[in-house]
Amino acid sequence: MNDIIVIEFTTLDGVVEDPDGSGGTAHGGWAFRHGPEAVSGDKFDLGARLETGALLLGRKTWQLFSKLWPNRTDEFSARMNNATKVVASRTLTDVGAWQNSTVLSGDLADEARRLREERDVIVIGSIGIARTLMAQGLVDEYRLLVFPVVLGAGRRLFETPCDLTLVSTEQRGAAASLRYRTG
């Protein structure tokens, strides 16, 4: 069985909003205060999953990524650029700016289920998508990069209680990579 994996940068107090500062929030950019090496490369150990899986992105995340990734040529960027990308949007119709992108048709949860039958589904950022899939009980794994920052305010990934099983932890510079399974 394939997995739906949610990937997020997060603070110690669970804030996932605006890690790069592009959202213009008062505390935005908190992940990037630790230097580019803290957020660059395959910090979430996606590896070959980028070649065999599909990225499921919200419109805002896709629009941000479609400006950043296509011009990068390192090995990880090449994998990101070549990956299958499905964009959940009610307004976006042209996804030609980033290769291998298509707009999701139909209900988000139904399409995520359908995609998972074929391959792993990787949700990067895209808090709204992650929360929708969480509410439907569709997320199999969380990969979190936790930064040593406490904001006290901002959108959090987890809004309701849930039990998770720790799979692994690893230090990644100033941050900690945590992997959890559901169920």
LINWOGI-V552053 format. One record per helix or strand of 2 or more residues. SS is the DSSP state (helix for helix, strand for strand). FROM is the first residue (numbers start at 1). LEN is the number of residues. If there is no record, write none. Layout:
ss & from & len
SS & FROM & LEN
SS & FROM & LEN
This chain:
ss & from & len
strand & 4 & 8
helix & 32 & 3
helix & 36 & 3
helix & 49 & 4
strand & 54 & 5
helix & 59 & 10
helix & 75 & 8
strand & 84 & 5
strand & 101 & 3
helix & 108 & 11
strand & 121 & 4
helix & 127 & 9
strand & 141 & 7
strand & 164 & 9
strand & 175 & 8
